Amino acid sequence: MDDALSRFAPPRSSATALVEASGLWLTVPARPGTVNAQGGLDIVRDMSLRVNAGESVGIVGPSGSGKTSLLMLLAGLERPTRGTVRVDGVDLGTLGENRLARFRGARIGIVFQSFHLIPTMTALDNVAVPLELAGTRNAASIARTALEQVGLAHRMTHLPGQLSGGEQQRVAIARAFAPRPALLLADEPTGNLDARTGESVQALLFGLQRDNNTALVLITHDPVLAGRCDRVVEVAEGRLRDRAA
Ligand SMILES: Nc1ncnc2c1ncn2[C@@H]1O[C@H](COP(=O)(O)OP(=O)(O)OP(=O)(O)O)[C@@H](O)[C@H]1O
């Protein structure tokens, strides 16, 4: 970690949640007929969530209920209209865009349903380039190790289009874990994969999460995948409610 990022080095203690989202609202300009009293549409309504270091939390709920919006807020990819998100002791709302992007690169990994790899870059570059951009020394060697860990030692020089869906998601997982983030956010990570491939990607994800003591917040429609998490919370109409795992 370079000097600029070491400022974010966490005072990690078991007493403090790794993620502390408090009173989150996300309001967007409304479509006709869906307005709140102020003339906006409330997508996220007063959500609060704590996630401890190393804990896995499944997020379930109907389509359109606000799951992805919550994940975007936790990643700092959306700014809440009201409320705060603290990750690793840092209030994301206090960071400008550049520092927020650097913080995210160092502390938060994200895995999407549709992989989001850069199609013109090899598997190795898809993992190494974000590390280089973050100023990480030995980026190529860290990326190689990350790809070996996800079983892709033999696919490093392939482009995403030359890889299967499962292999592409493994590259995305290697990219997400390579900076050793404290928090991994995953949005339907097996949603585009067949059942068997999805199972092996699930095993990989939870294995890396356990080995690195990474907190995991995972959106899924798959009850089996949700059931692998330490805890499941349900989103309904923009609100959160806890339920037994
Ligand atoms: N920027 C935006 N502007 C307007 N509406 C939005 C915006 N982002 C999300 N929405 C709406 O907010 C609601 C919640 O969307 P979100 O993607 O968070 O739901 P979700 O629970 O993840 O759904 P799915 O399971 O289908 O992915 C949806 O009705 C969506 O259309």
The ligand as an SDF file (V2000), in Angstrom:
LIG
                    3D

 31 33  0  0  0  0  0  0  0  0999 V2000
  -31.1050    6.2290  -10.9070 N   0  0  0  0  0  0  0  0  0  0  0  0
  -32.3660    5.8230  -10.8350 C   0  0  0  0  0  0  0  0  0  0  0  0
  -33.3910    6.6260  -11.2370 N   0  0  0  0  0  0  0  0  0  0  0  0
  -34.6720    6.2190  -11.1370 C   0  0  0  0  0  0  0  0  0  0  0  0
  -35.0420    5.0440  -10.6480 N   0  0  0  0  0  0  0  0  0  0  0  0
  -34.0870    4.2000  -10.2430 C   0  0  0  0  0  0  0  0  0  0  0  0
  -32.7040    4.5380  -10.3040 C   0  0  0  0  0  0  0  0  0  0  0  0
  -31.9780    3.4840   -9.8260 N   0  0  0  0  0  0  0  0  0  0  0  0
  -32.8760    2.5540   -9.4790 C   0  0  0  0  0  0  0  0  0  0  0  0
  -34.1350    2.9590   -9.7310 N   0  0  0  0  0  0  0  0  0  0  0  0
  -35.3750    2.2140   -9.4200 C   0  0  0  0  0  0  0  0  0  0  0  0
  -35.3180    1.8980   -8.0480 O   0  0  0  0  0  0  0  0  0  0  0  0
  -35.8950    0.6220   -7.8040 C   0  0  0  0  0  0  0  0  0  0  0  0
  -34.8720   -0.2660   -7.0940 C   0  0  0  0  0  0  0  0  0  0  0  0
  -33.8620   -0.6550   -8.0380 O   0  0  0  0  0  0  0  0  0  0  0  0
  -32.7160   -1.6940   -7.6650 P   0  0  0  0  0  0  0  0  0  0  0  0
  -31.9220   -1.9350   -8.9100 O   0  0  0  0  0  0  0  0  0  0  0  0
  -32.0070   -1.2300   -6.4680 O   0  0  0  0  0  0  0  0  0  0  0  0
  -33.5900   -2.9950   -7.3070 O   0  0  0  0  0  0  0  0  0  0  0  0
  -33.1360   -4.4910   -7.0800 P   0  0  0  0  0  0  0  0  0  0  0  0
  -33.8260   -4.9450   -5.8240 O   0  0  0  0  0  0  0  0  0  0  0  0
  -31.6600   -4.6180   -7.1370 O   0  0  0  0  0  0  0  0  0  0  0  0
  -33.7790   -5.2100   -8.3470 O   0  0  0  0  0  0  0  0  0  0  0  0
  -33.3180   -6.5230   -9.1700 P   0  0  0  0  0  0  0  0  0  0  0  0
  -33.4500   -7.6920   -8.2360 O   0  0  0  0  0  0  0  0  0  0  0  0
  -34.3160   -6.5940  -10.2920 O   0  0  0  0  0  0  0  0  0  0  0  0
  -31.9270   -6.2850   -9.6530 O   0  0  0  0  0  0  0  0  0  0  0  0
  -36.3380    0.1010   -9.1580 C   0  0  0  0  0  0  0  0  0  0  0  0
  -37.7060    0.3610   -9.2940 O   0  0  0  0  0  0  0  0  0  0  0  0
  -35.5040    0.8900  -10.1350 C   0  0  0  0  0  0  0  0  0  0  0  0
  -36.1760    1.0200  -11.3570 O   0  0  0  0  0  0  0  0  0  0  0  0
  1  2  1  0
  2  3  1  0
  2  7  2  0
  3  4  2  0
  4  5  1  0
  5  6  2  0
  6  7  1  0
  6 10  1  0
  7  8  1  0
  8  9  2  0
  9 10  1  0
 10 11  1  0
 11 12  1  0
 11 30  1  0
 12 13  1  0
 13 14  1  0
 13 28  1  0
 14 15  1  0
 15 16  1  0
 16 17  2  0
 16 18  1  0
 16 19  1  0
 19 20  1  0
 20 21  2  0
 20 22  1  0
 20 23  1  0
 23 24  1  0
 24 25  2  0
 24 26  1  0
 24 27  1  0
 28 29  1  0
 28 30  1  0
 30 31  1  0
M  END
$$$$
